[in-house]
Amino acid sequence: MSAGANMSNLHSAIAQSQSLFSARKYQEALLAIESAVLTDPELGELQAELGRVLCYFQRENEAVECLEKAWPAVGCSELAAILANYVNS
């Protein structure tokens, strides 16, 4: 599979998770992003989205592990936003 196809799948998986989450289908969002992470656990963007969803379920330890894996790919500002949203919710 080409790099372009991988990026398309990545963005599709994240968009699906975010759409389900916005529709308050939290368990479905979690299952969707967990499935995507299983296919490519090294992608930081997927780990960041999984960490965000795990925060909703108050699974902080797992969320922190995901966000730590996401750090090299997504950087400080995105992770800070995820944590700020969690703390302020």
N, C-alpha and C positions, 0 to 999 in steps of 0.2 A: 504494500500500500504506500502511496506517495505521501510526502510530508504535507502537501496541500489537503489531501483526503483526511489525514490524521487531524489537522487543525480544524477542518470542517466538522468531524466527529466530535472533537473536543468542545467546540462552541455549541454544537447541537445538544450534547449531553448537559452542559451547563445551562443552556437556555431552557431545556425541558425541566430540569430541577427547579430553576427559578420560577418558571411558569406555574408549576404545580404548587410550589411554596406560596406564591402570590394568591393562588386560588384556594388557599388554606387546606390543601391536600398534602399535609406535612409528611405523613407516613409514605405516601407515594413518591414525594420528592426525595425522601431519604433512600428509598429502595432504588430509585432511578440513578441517583448519584453514586450510591454504593456499587451498583452494577457497573457503572462506567469506570470507577476506580479499580475494580477487579480486573478490567481489561488492560488498564495501563496505570499501575500504582505510582509510577515515577513522575507523572504529570502534576506539577505543582498547582496548576489552575484547578484541576479536579479535586486535589486535596484541600484547597482553600474553600471550595464550594461545599465539600463534605464537612469540613470544620464548621462552616457557617450553619449548616442544617443541624449538625450535632449540638450546637449551642442552644438551639430552640428546644431540643429534648433534654437539656440540662445534663448532657453527657460531656462535662467539661474536660475530663482527663483525655478522652478520645479526641475531642475537638482540638485540644492543645497539641496532641501528637500530629494530627493532620496539618495544623497550621505551621508547626515546626518544619514538616516536610515541604510545605508550600513556600516557605520563606525564600529560598534561592530563586524561584520562578516568578513570584508575584511581588516581592519586596515589601517594604515597610508600610507604605501608605494604604494598600489594600487590606493588609492584615490589621492595621490600626482601625480602619473603618469597620471591619467585621467585629472586632472586639468592642468598639464604641457602641455599635448597634446592639450588641448583646448586653452590655452593661446598662445601657439606657432603656432596655425594654422591660 
